[in-house]
Amino acid sequence: MYNWSVDEKRFKKEDPEGYQIWRLEQMINYGEAGEKLDERLVRRYWEKIHNRIDPGYRRLFEMILWPKKRRVF
């Protein structure tokens, strides 16, 4: 993914954690051809990113990462 408005090399060097969060948001919202999301990173940064991603994707990730158990009678 090429982002013309961000100097990724500088961002990654100056704020590695911020860069990782930003990149994760970009991958969720806009996709990245050929790359997969790391579930551990999504879970780790969920509190920081859940308000900044598309609501549809947010519900999908919540269903996948934290499924509610069904009651069977």
ABEGO torsion letter per residue (X at the ends): XBBAABBAAAAAAABAAAAAAAAAAAAAAAEBBGBBBBAAAAAAAAAAAAAABBAAAAAAAAAAABBBBBBBX
